[in-house]
Amino acid sequence: MLEKILENVINAMVPCLDSGQLEKLNNVLYIEFHGVEVVEQCTELAATGEDGDEAKIRMFLASKKAVNRQDATLRQYTREIRSMLGFLGKRLEDITGMDLRYYYGIMRERRHIKMSTMQTRLHYLSSFWDFLITEELVHSNPVKKVGLLKLEKTIKKPYSAEDMEALRSSCTTLRDRALVEFLYSTGVRVSEAAALNVGDIWMDRKELIVYGKGSKERRTYLTDSAKFYLRRYLQVRGKDEGVSPEEMKELPLFVTLDRPHGRLTVAGMQYMLRGLGKRAGVKNVHPHRFRRTIATDLLNRGMPIEQVKEFLGHEKLDTTMIYCTVKEEGIQASHRKFA
């Protein structure tokens, strides 16, 4: 009954408030009224049922492992599920939509977790409950009620042409320039780039195979510029390290500048690009933004969205749409052409 009252209040205020004010009202209501009235649902804390819940978590992780989810992803799922259970102090089967809205509100209002981060964490929880439903361990997914809330969406901008030129001109080593061109050209995830070896590149064909999420294989491509700087970088490396072209094939594609030239890790790439962004005067420089930029550029140049989806290795078209920012002038030109 209380939940219905709160929903009615929020719905009544929708015409009067913007999205930020509406979210604030929603969070405050569910924080302040959580557990105030117990009529049709119990809000008392129950025993956590650790053995049973832990068994369910292990089963869920095993199912994700079976479809080749990365260890880092599994740790994120585990951390969020246990964080939620520890916070609410309830057994899984007793957790309601009200509980999760309360959890969501506390995370946002008192711990100041970003909305985008909270959305990701709720996605982990929803995936967990969907698994429990499939295995007939619970009857419903309480996260679905949280998902009905209207959350403010922020558009993550790709690099502009000016940003890209500033980054290119600020590169101080061949490696850095080759990495910038490579990330933009291929649209690979940073973890995919860090895992590549020299032998994975078919330089003459300007192609490579990467293994994305779930070990799914996909083909991607080098631009002429990416091929040029990558080849120069590898030639200089080969001479510097005194190895033959055949021996180079077994080495990491990108390595540290300092000897003994170990594989450049994900953290290493992120660190290098942050420094490059500072020198170039470009804000928010990180590897994933190159992926967003090439996707947007391909779409604006006329590549069908279905092909952009395959290029990025996305399972769902909706994910691709989130990545791509269609330029206003492109919409205007299409309107004049088709209207």
LUMDO-953226 format. One record per residue (C-alpha): residue number from 1; residue in one letter; y, x, z. Coordinates in nm, 3 decimals, m for minus. Last residue first. Layout:
N
<r num="NUM" residu="A" north="Y" east="X" up="Z"/>
...
***
This chain:
339
<r num="339" residu="A" north="1.488" east="1.100" up="m4.607"/>
<r num="338" residu="F" north="1.254" east="1.373" up="m4.738"/>
<r num="337" residu="K" north="1.475" east="1.659" up="m4.850"/>
<r num="336" residu="R" north="1.787" east="1.585" up="m4.644"/>
<r num="335" residu="H" north="1.572" east="1.536" up="m4.336"/>
<r num="334" residu="S" north="1.381" east="1.856" up="m4.409"/>
<r num="333" residu="A" north="1.705" east="2.054" up="m4.430"/>
<r num="332" residu="Q" north="1.831" east="1.906" up="m4.102"/>
<r num="331" residu="I" north="1.503" east="1.980" up="m3.924"/>
<r num="330" residu="G" north="1.517" east="2.339" up="m4.046"/>
<r num="329" residu="E" north="1.880" east="2.369" up="m3.935"/>
<r num="328" residu="E" north="1.772" east="2.262" up="m3.587"/>
<r num="327" residu="K" north="1.517" east="2.541" up="m3.562"/>
<r num="326" residu="V" north="1.168" east="2.437" up="m3.459"/>
<r num="325" residu="T" north="1.060" east="2.600" up="m3.135"/>
<r num="324" residu="C" north="0.687" east="2.665" up="m3.136"/>
<r num="323" residu="Y" north="0.482" east="2.748" up="m2.830"/>
<r num="322" residu="I" north="0.460" east="2.395" up="m2.688"/>
<r num="321" residu="M" north="0.351" east="2.269" up="m3.031"/>
<r num="320" residu="T" north="0.067" east="2.521" up="m3.033"/>
<r num="319" residu="T" north="m0.065" east="2.386" up="m2.704"/>
<r num="318" residu="D" north="m0.056" east="2.031" up="m2.839"/>
<r num="317" residu="L" north="m0.264" east="2.143" up="m3.138"/>
<r num="316" residu="K" north="m0.555" east="2.214" up="m2.907"/>
<r num="315" residu="E" north="m0.807" east="2.499" up="m2.906"/>
<r num="314" residu="H" north="m0.549" east="2.770" up="m2.965"/>
<r num="313" residu="G" north="m0.643" east="3.097" up="m3.135"/>
<r num="312" residu="L" north="m0.287" east="3.186" up="m3.229"/>
<r num="311" residu="F" north="m0.362" east="3.207" up="m3.601"/>
<r num="310" residu="E" north="m0.575" east="2.894" up="m3.582"/>
<r num="309" residu="K" north="m0.289" east="2.693" up="m3.433"/>
<r num="308" residu="V" north="m0.044" east="2.841" up="m3.685"/>
<r num="307" residu="Q" north="m0.280" east="2.718" up="m3.957"/>
<r num="306" residu="E" north="m0.276" east="2.363" up="m3.818"/>
<r num="305" residu="I" north="0.105" east="2.378" up="m3.786"/>
<r num="304" residu="P" north="0.135" east="2.434" up="m4.159"/>
<r num="303" residu="M" north="0.317" east="2.758" up="m4.249"/>
<r num="302" residu="G" north="0.664" east="2.671" up="m4.383"/>
<r num="301" residu="R" north="0.892" east="2.955" up="m4.284"/>
<r num="300" residu="N" north="0.996" east="2.769" up="m3.968"/>
<r num="299" residu="L" north="0.632" east="2.748" up="m3.860"/>
<r num="298" residu="L" north="0.574" east="3.119" up="m3.921"/>
<r num="297" residu="D" north="0.891" east="3.206" up="m3.729"/>
<r num="296" residu="T" north="0.794" east="2.988" up="m3.433"/>
<r num="295" residu="A" north="0.447" east="3.139" up="m3.409"/>
<r num="294" residu="I" north="0.590" east="3.491" up="m3.453"/>
<r num="293" residu="T" north="0.835" east="3.430" up="m3.169"/>
<r num="292" residu="R" north="0.592" east="3.270" up="m2.922"/>
<r num="291" residu="R" north="0.355" east="3.564" up="m2.956"/>
<r num="290" residu="F" north="0.645" east="3.808" up="m2.916"/>
<r num="289" residu="R" north="0.739" east="3.616" up="m2.598"/>
<r num="288" residu="H" north="0.396" east="3.685" up="m2.455"/>
<r num="287" residu="P" north="0.468" east="4.058" up="m2.433"/>
<r num="286" residu="H" north="0.774" east="4.038" up="m2.203"/>
<r num="285" residu="V" north="1.149" east="4.072" up="m2.248"/>
<r num="284" residu="N" north="1.344" east="3.827" up="m2.035"/>
<r num="283" residu="K" north="1.693" east="3.941" up="m2.127"/>
<r num="282" residu="V" north="1.786" east="4.161" up="m2.420"/>
<r num="281" residu="G" north="2.042" east="4.436" up="m2.355"/>
<r num="280" residu="A" north="1.844" east="4.684" up="m2.563"/>
<r num="279" residu="R" north="1.806" east="4.938" up="m2.283"/>
<r num="278" residu="K" north="1.713" east="4.667" up="m2.033"/>
<r num="277" residu="G" north="1.469" east="4.507" up="m2.277"/>
<r num="276" residu="L" north="1.298" east="4.840" up="m2.340"/>
<r num="275" residu="G" north="1.251" east="4.889" up="m1.967"/>
<r num="274" residu="R" north="1.092" east="4.544" up="m1.938"/>
<r num="273" residu="L" north="0.880" east="4.624" up="m2.243"/>
<r num="272" residu="M" north="0.738" east="4.941" up="m2.089"/>
<r num="271" residu="Y" north="0.651" east="4.765" up="m1.763"/>
<r num="270" residu="Q" north="0.474" east="4.480" up="m1.942"/>
<r num="269" residu="M" north="0.277" east="4.723" up="m2.155"/>
<r num="268" residu="G" north="0.174" east="4.924" up="m1.849"/>
<r num="267" residu="A" north="0.074" east="4.612" up="m1.659"/>
<r num="266" residu="V" north="m0.152" east="4.508" up="m1.946"/>
<r num="265" residu="T" north="m0.298" east="4.858" up="m1.953"/>
<r num="264" residu="L" north="m0.222" east="5.149" up="m2.186"/>
<r num="263" residu="R" north="m0.553" east="5.333" up="m2.218"/>
<r num="262" residu="G" north="m0.539" east="5.686" up="m2.085"/>
<r num="261" residu="H" north="m0.338" east="5.962" up="m2.249"/>
<r num="260" residu="P" north="m0.459" east="6.264" up="m2.048"/>
<r num="259" residu="R" north="m0.169" east="6.328" up="m2.060"/>
<r num="258" residu="D" north="0.150" east="6.128" up="m2.032"/>
<r num="257" residu="L" north="0.262" east="5.885" up="m2.302"/>
<r num="256" residu="T" north="0.004" east="5.624" up="m2.205"/>
<r num="255" residu="V" north="m0.228" east="5.488" up="m2.472"/>
<r num="254" residu="F" north="m0.231" east="5.219" up="m2.738"/>
<r num="253" residu="L" north="m0.525" east="5.170" up="m2.977"/>
<r num="252" residu="P" north="m0.779" east="5.302" up="m2.728"/>
<r num="251" residu="L" north="m1.008" east="5.577" up="m2.864"/>
<r num="250" residu="E" north="m1.341" east="5.533" up="m3.047"/>
<r num="249" residu="K" north="m1.180" east="5.524" up="m3.390"/>
<r num="248" residu="M" north="m0.991" east="5.845" up="m3.316"/>
<r num="247" residu="E" north="m1.314" east="6.045" up="m3.336"/>
<r num="246" residu="E" north="m1.354" east="5.945" up="m3.701"/>
<r num="245" residu="P" north="m0.991" east="6.031" up="m3.779"/>
<r num="244" residu="S" north="m1.046" east="6.377" up="m3.624"/>
<r num="243" residu="V" north="m0.913" east="6.475" up="m3.283"/>
<r num="242" residu="G" north="m0.663" east="6.743" up="m3.182"/>
<r num="241" residu="E" north="m0.480" east="6.530" up="m2.925"/>
<r num="240" residu="D" north="m0.135" east="6.593" up="m3.073"/>
<r num="239" residu="K" north="m0.263" east="6.579" up="m3.430"/>
<r num="238" residu="G" north="m0.442" east="6.249" up="m3.373"/>
<r num="237" residu="R" north="m0.150" east="6.107" up="m3.181"/>
<r num="236" residu="V" north="0.092" east="6.186" up="m3.466"/>
<r num="235" residu="Q" north="m0.139" east="6.015" up="m3.716"/>
<r num="234" residu="L" north="m0.190" east="5.716" up="m3.482"/>
<r num="233" residu="Y" north="0.184" east="5.660" up="m3.441"/>
<r num="232" residu="R" north="0.250" east="5.694" up="m3.814"/>
<r num="231" residu="R" north="m0.027" east="5.443" up="m3.892"/>
<r num="230" residu="L" north="0.106" east="5.196" up="m3.634"/>
<r num="229" residu="Y" north="0.460" east="5.234" up="m3.762"/>
<r num="228" residu="F" north="0.372" east="5.162" up="m4.126"/>
<r num="227" residu="K" north="0.111" east="4.893" up="m4.055"/>
<r num="226" residu="A" north="0.352" east="4.701" up="m3.831"/>
<r num="225" residu="S" north="0.624" east="4.721" up="m4.096"/>
<r num="224" residu="D" north="0.390" east="4.604" up="m4.371"/>
<r num="223" residu="T" north="0.290" east="4.311" up="m4.152"/>
<r num="222" residu="L" north="m0.045" east="4.330" up="m3.977"/>
<r num="221" residu="Y" north="m0.293" east="4.044" up="m3.954"/>
<r num="220" residu="T" north="m0.515" east="3.835" up="m3.734"/>
<r num="219" residu="R" north="m0.880" east="3.733" up="m3.736"/>
<r num="218" residu="R" north="m1.039" east="3.535" up="m3.456"/>
<r num="217" residu="E" north="m1.333" east="3.573" up="m3.221"/>
<r num="216" residu="K" north="m1.374" east="3.358" up="m2.914"/>
<r num="215" residu="S" north="m1.465" east="3.559" up="m2.605"/>
<r num="214" residu="G" north="m1.377" east="3.253" up="m2.388"/>
<r num="213" residu="K" north="m1.013" east="3.337" up="m2.430"/>
<r num="212" residu="G" north="m0.953" east="3.577" up="m2.717"/>
<r num="211" residu="Y" north="m1.163" east="3.837" up="m2.893"/>
<r num="210" residu="V" north="m0.958" east="4.010" up="m3.160"/>
<r num="209" residu="I" north="m1.050" east="4.101" up="m3.517"/>
<r num="208" residu="L" north="m0.810" east="4.310" up="m3.723"/>
<r num="207" residu="E" north="m0.639" east="4.302" up="m4.060"/>
<r num="206" residu="K" north="m0.399" east="4.506" up="m4.270"/>
<r num="205" residu="R" north="m0.667" east="4.546" up="m4.539"/>
<r num="204" residu="D" north="m0.613" east="4.922" up="m4.562"/>
<r num="203" residu="M" north="m0.560" east="4.947" up="m4.185"/>
<r num="202" residu="W" north="m0.875" east="4.769" up="m4.079"/>
<r num="201" residu="I" north="m0.802" east="4.795" up="m3.707"/>
<r num="200" residu="D" north="m1.081" east="4.768" up="m3.449"/>
<r num="199" residu="G" north="m1.153" east="5.141" up="m3.486"/>
<r num="198" residu="V" north="m0.830" east="5.226" up="m3.305"/>
<r num="197" residu="N" north="m0.954" east="5.042" up="m2.996"/>
<r num="196" residu="L" north="m0.827" east="4.707" up="m2.867"/>
<r num="195" residu="A" north="m0.844" east="4.593" up="m2.504"/>
<r num="194" residu="A" north="m0.470" east="4.627" up="m2.429"/>
<r num="193" residu="A" north="m0.379" east="4.413" up="m2.730"/>
<r num="192" residu="E" north="m0.613" east="4.133" up="m2.623"/>
<r num="191" residu="S" north="m0.475" east="4.135" up="m2.269"/>
<r num="190" residu="V" north="m0.123" east="4.119" up="m2.412"/>
<r num="189" residu="R" north="m0.211" east="3.811" up="m2.615"/>
<r num="188" residu="V" north="m0.205" east="3.865" up="m2.990"/>
<r num="187" residu="G" north="0.073" east="3.736" up="m3.214"/>
<r num="186" residu="T" north="m0.034" east="3.983" up="m3.483"/>
<r num="185" residu="S" north="0.299" east="4.085" up="m3.635"/>
<r num="184" residu="Y" north="0.518" east="4.050" up="m3.326"/>
<r num="183" residu="L" north="0.282" east="4.237" up="m3.095"/>
<r num="182" residu="F" north="0.219" east="4.508" up="m3.356"/>
<r num="181" residu="E" north="0.586" east="4.565" up="m3.440"/>
<r num="180" residu="V" north="0.676" east="4.606" up="m3.072"/>
<r num="179" residu="L" north="0.370" east="4.826" up="m3.011"/>
<r num="178" residu="A" north="0.447" east="5.053" up="m3.308"/>
<r num="177" residu="R" north="0.807" east="5.092" up="m3.193"/>
<r num="176" residu="D" north="0.691" east="5.182" up="m2.842"/>
<r num="175" residu="R" north="0.432" east="5.428" up="m2.966"/>
<r num="174" residu="L" north="0.674" east="5.595" up="m3.205"/>
<r num="173" residu="T" north="0.901" east="5.672" up="m2.911"/>
<r num="172" residu="T" north="1.260" east="5.588" up="m2.811"/>
<r num="171" residu="C" north="1.261" east="5.219" up="m2.903"/>
<r num="170" residu="S" north="1.615" east="5.080" up="m2.867"/>
<r num="169" residu="S" north="1.660" east="5.011" up="m3.241"/>
<r num="168" residu="R" north="1.352" east="4.789" up="m3.246"/>
<r num="167" residu="L" north="1.454" east="4.594" up="m2.939"/>
<r num="166" residu="A" north="1.806" east="4.531" up="m3.071"/>
<r num="165" residu="E" north="1.663" east="4.426" up="m3.407"/>
<r num="164" residu="M" north="1.430" east="4.178" up="m3.240"/>
<r num="163" residu="D" north="1.708" east="4.033" up="m3.026"/>
<r num="162" residu="E" north="1.931" east="3.986" up="m3.332"/>
<r num="161" residu="A" north="1.652" east="3.802" up="m3.514"/>
<r num="160" residu="S" north="1.626" east="3.577" up="m3.207"/>
<r num="159" residu="Y" north="1.342" east="3.623" up="m2.962"/>
<r num="158" residu="P" north="1.158" east="3.302" up="m2.883"/>
<r num="157" residu="K" north="1.301" east="3.048" up="m2.641"/>
<r num="156" residu="K" north="1.102" east="2.880" up="m2.368"/>
<r num="155" residu="I" north="1.212" east="2.518" up="m2.370"/>
<r num="154" residu="T" north="1.209" east="2.375" up="m2.021"/>
<r num="153" residu="K" north="1.027" east="2.051" up="m1.947"/>
<r num="152" residu="E" north="1.124" east="1.847" up="m1.644"/>
<r num="151" residu="L" north="0.829" east="1.674" up="m1.488"/>
<r num="150" residu="K" north="0.773" east="1.301" up="m1.518"/>
<r num="149" residu="L" north="0.506" east="1.208" up="m1.267"/>
<r num="148" residu="L" north="0.189" east="1.065" up="m1.419"/>
<r num="147" residu="G" north="0.016" east="1.399" up="m1.371"/>
<r num="146" residu="V" north="0.026" east="1.354" up="m0.996"/>
<r num="145" residu="K" north="m0.186" east="1.042" up="m1.038"/>
<r num="144" residu="K" north="m0.429" east="1.231" up="m1.262"/>
<r num="143" residu="V" north="m0.471" east="1.492" up="m0.990"/>
<r num="142" residu="P" north="m0.672" east="1.238" up="m0.789"/>
<r num="141" residu="N" north="m0.969" east="1.272" up="m1.030"/>
<r num="140" residu="S" north="m1.224" east="1.000" up="m0.963"/>
<r num="139" residu="H" north="m1.582" east="0.931" up="m0.852"/>
<r num="138" residu="V" north="m1.693" east="1.260" up="m0.698"/>
<r num="137" residu="L" north="m2.010" east="1.472" up="m0.730"/>
<r num="136" residu="E" north="m2.121" east="1.300" up="m1.050"/>
<r num="135" residu="E" north="m2.153" east="1.634" up="m1.233"/>
<r num="134" residu="T" north="m1.897" east="1.517" up="m1.490"/>
<r num="133" residu="I" north="m1.675" east="1.393" up="m1.207"/>
<r num="132" residu="L" north="m1.693" east="1.727" up="m1.027"/>
<r num="131" residu="F" north="m1.605" east="1.907" up="m1.351"/>
<r num="130" residu="D" north="m1.303" east="1.683" up="m1.403"/>
<r num="129" residu="W" north="m1.205" east="1.759" up="m1.044"/>
<r num="128" residu="F" north="m1.200" east="2.134" up="m1.110"/>
<r num="127" residu="S" north="m1.009" east="2.097" up="m1.437"/>
<r num="126" residu="S" north="m0.751" east="1.885" up="m1.256"/>
<r num="125" residu="L" north="m0.713" east="2.148" up="m0.985"/>
<r num="124" residu="Y" north="m0.652" east="2.426" up="m1.235"/>
<r num="123" residu="H" north="m0.402" east="2.208" up="m1.422"/>
<r num="122" residu="L" north="m0.224" east="2.140" up="m1.095"/>
<r num="121" residu="R" north="m0.179" east="2.515" up="m1.053"/>
<r num="120" residu="T" north="m0.035" east="2.545" up="m1.404"/>
<r num="119" residu="Q" north="0.207" east="2.259" up="m1.338"/>
<r num="118" residu="M" north="0.309" east="2.424" up="m1.013"/>
<r num="117" residu="T" north="0.390" east="2.748" up="m1.193"/>
<r num="116" residu="S" north="0.602" east="2.564" up="m1.451"/>
<r num="115" residu="M" north="0.779" east="2.379" up="m1.170"/>
<r num="114" residu="K" north="0.869" east="2.698" up="m0.991"/>
<r num="113" residu="I" north="0.748" east="2.733" up="m0.633"/>
<r num="112" residu="H" north="1.028" east="2.683" up="m0.384"/>
<r num="111" residu="R" north="0.808" east="2.700" up="m0.073"/>
<r num="110" residu="R" north="0.978" east="2.411" up="0.099"/>
<r num="109" residu="E" north="1.067" east="2.174" up="m0.183"/>
<r num="108" residu="R" north="0.821" east="2.262" up="m0.460"/>
<r num="107" residu="M" north="0.509" east="2.357" up="m0.266"/>
<r num="106" residu="I" north="0.575" east="2.084" up="m0.010"/>
<r num="105" residu="G" north="0.617" east="1.821" up="m0.282"/>
<r num="104" residu="Y" north="0.298" east="1.922" up="m0.464"/>
<r num="103" residu="Y" north="0.094" east="1.909" up="m0.145"/>
<r num="102" residu="Y" north="0.238" east="1.564" up="m0.064"/>
<r num="101" residu="R" north="0.160" east="1.453" up="m0.419"/>
<r num="100" residu="L" north="m0.187" east="1.595" up="m0.372"/>
<r num="99" residu="D" north="m0.243" east="1.399" up="m0.053"/>
<r num="98" residu="M" north="m0.111" east="1.077" up="m0.206"/>
<r num="97" residu="G" north="m0.345" east="1.120" up="m0.502"/>
<r num="96" residu="T" north="m0.632" east="1.126" up="m0.258"/>
<r num="95" residu="I" north="m0.855" east="1.387" up="m0.095"/>
<r num="94" residu="D" north="m1.156" east="1.242" up="0.089"/>
<r num="93" residu="E" north="m1.425" east="1.357" up="m0.158"/>
<r num="92" residu="L" north="m1.294" east="1.713" up="m0.144"/>
<r num="91" residu="R" north="m1.314" east="1.734" up="0.234"/>
<r num="90" residu="K" north="m0.981" east="1.758" up="0.407"/>
<r num="89" residu="G" north="m0.770" east="2.030" up="0.566"/>
<r num="88" residu="L" north="m0.478" east="1.965" up="0.331"/>
<r num="87" residu="F" north="m0.346" east="2.322" up="0.319"/>
<r num="86" residu="G" north="m0.684" east="2.492" up="0.331"/>
<r num="85" residu="L" north="m0.820" east="2.269" up="0.056"/>
<r num="84" residu="M" north="m0.517" east="2.332" up="m0.165"/>
<r num="83" residu="S" north="m0.527" east="2.709" up="m0.112"/>
<r num="82" residu="R" north="m0.901" east="2.710" up="m0.172"/>
<r num="81" residu="I" north="m0.862" east="2.537" up="m0.507"/>
<r num="80" residu="E" north="m0.564" east="2.754" up="m0.604"/>
<r num="79" residu="R" north="m0.727" east="3.087" up="m0.523"/>
<r num="78" residu="T" north="m1.056" east="2.997" up="m0.689"/>
<r num="77" residu="Y" north="m0.894" east="2.887" up="m1.016"/>
<r num="76" residu="Q" north="m0.679" east="3.201" up="m1.024"/>
<r num="75" residu="R" north="m0.980" east="3.423" up="m0.951"/>
<r num="74" residu="L" north="m1.170" east="3.259" up="m1.236"/>
<r num="73" residu="T" north="m0.883" east="3.336" up="m1.472"/>
<r num="72" residu="A" north="m0.887" east="3.704" up="m1.372"/>
<r num="71" residu="D" north="m1.263" east="3.714" up="m1.427"/>
<r num="70" residu="Q" north="m1.218" east="3.588" up="m1.784"/>
<r num="69" residu="R" north="m1.376" east="3.259" up="m1.889"/>
<r num="68" residu="N" north="m1.688" east="3.321" up="m2.092"/>
<r num="67" residu="V" north="m1.820" east="2.964" up="m2.128"/>
<r num="66" residu="A" north="m2.090" east="3.027" up="m1.866"/>
<r num="65" residu="K" north="m1.831" east="3.178" up="m1.634"/>
<r num="64" residu="K" north="m1.651" east="2.845" up="m1.629"/>
<r num="63" residu="S" north="m1.969" east="2.661" up="m1.531"/>
<r num="62" residu="A" north="m2.045" east="2.925" up="m1.267"/>
<r num="61" residu="L" north="m1.695" east="2.880" up="m1.127"/>
<r num="60" residu="F" north="m1.755" east="2.505" up="m1.091"/>
<r num="59" residu="M" north="m2.092" east="2.553" up="m0.922"/>
<r num="58" residu="R" north="m1.939" east="2.803" up="m0.678"/>
<r num="57" residu="I" north="m1.657" east="2.561" up="m0.599"/>
<r num="56" residu="K" north="m1.906" east="2.279" up="m0.538"/>
<r num="55" residu="A" north="m2.110" east="2.500" up="m0.303"/>
<r num="54" residu="E" north="m1.792" east="2.592" up="m0.118"/>
<r num="53" residu="D" north="m1.712" east="2.224" up="m0.075"/>
<r num="52" residu="G" north="m2.054" east="2.147" up="0.071"/>
<r num="51" residu="D" north="m2.061" east="2.446" up="0.304"/>
<r num="50" residu="E" north="m1.698" east="2.406" up="0.410"/>
<r num="49" residu="G" north="m1.718" east="2.039" up="0.500"/>
<r num="48" residu="T" north="m1.346" east="2.041" up="0.582"/>
<r num="47" residu="A" north="m1.386" east="1.820" up="0.883"/>
<r num="46" residu="A" north="m1.147" east="1.532" up="0.852"/>
<r num="45" residu="L" north="m0.770" east="1.515" up="0.886"/>
<r num="44" residu="E" north="m0.644" east="1.163" up="0.936"/>
<r num="43" residu="T" north="m0.483" east="1.005" up="0.632"/>
<r num="42" residu="C" north="m0.719" east="0.711" up="0.597"/>
<r num="41" residu="Q" north="m0.651" east="0.461" up="0.323"/>
<r num="40" residu="E" north="m0.591" east="0.087" up="0.333"/>
<r num="39" residu="V" north="m0.369" east="0.067" up="0.638"/>
<r num="38" residu="V" north="m0.257" east="0.403" up="0.767"/>
<r num="37" residu="E" north="0.120" east="0.433" up="0.770"/>
<r num="36" residu="V" north="0.325" east="0.751" up="0.818"/>
<r num="35" residu="G" north="0.061" east="0.982" up="0.671"/>
<r num="34" residu="H" north="0.295" east="1.126" up="0.407"/>
<r num="33" residu="F" north="0.619" east="0.936" up="0.427"/>
<r num="32" residu="E" north="0.858" east="1.233" up="0.455"/>
<r num="31" residu="I" north="0.686" east="1.460" up="0.205"/>
<r num="30" residu="Y" north="0.611" east="1.185" up="m0.047"/>
<r num="29" residu="L" north="0.963" east="1.052" up="m0.038"/>
<r num="28" residu="V" north="1.127" east="1.396" up="m0.053"/>
<r num="27" residu="N" north="0.921" east="1.503" up="m0.353"/>
<r num="26" residu="N" north="0.991" east="1.186" up="m0.552"/>
<r num="25" residu="L" north="1.363" east="1.191" up="m0.476"/>
<r num="24" residu="K" north="1.388" east="1.554" up="m0.584"/>
<r num="23" residu="E" north="1.192" east="1.481" up="m0.902"/>
<r num="22" residu="L" north="1.425" east="1.197" up="m0.987"/>
<r num="21" residu="Q" north="1.732" east="1.412" up="m0.921"/>
<r num="20" residu="G" north="1.603" east="1.677" up="m1.161"/>
<r num="19" residu="S" north="1.506" east="1.424" up="m1.429"/>
<r num="18" residu="D" north="1.841" east="1.241" up="m1.420"/>
<r num="17" residu="L" north="1.889" east="0.945" up="m1.191"/>
<r num="16" residu="C" north="1.999" east="0.582" up="m1.222"/>
<r num="15" residu="P" north="1.754" east="0.444" up="m1.481"/>
<r num="14" residu="V" north="1.455" east="0.596" up="m1.296"/>
<r num="13" residu="M" north="1.559" east="0.464" up="m0.955"/>
<r num="12" residu="A" north="1.348" east="0.145" up="m0.970"/>
<r num="11" residu="N" north="1.046" east="0.346" up="m1.083"/>
<r num="10" residu="I" north="1.082" east="0.575" up="m0.781"/>
<r num="9" residu="V" north="1.109" east="0.286" up="m0.536"/>
<r num="8" residu="N" north="0.814" east="0.105" up="m0.695"/>
<r num="7" residu="E" north="0.603" east="0.422" up="m0.677"/>
<r num="6" residu="L" north="0.687" east="0.459" up="m0.309"/>
<r num="5" residu="I" north="0.585" east="0.100" up="m0.238"/>
<r num="4" residu="K" north="0.258" east="0.141" up="m0.430"/>
<r num="3" residu="E" north="0.177" east="0.455" up="m0.235"/>
<r num="2" residu="L" north="0.242" east="0.279" up="0.092"/>
<r num="1" residu="M" north="0.000" east="0.000" up="0.000"/>
***
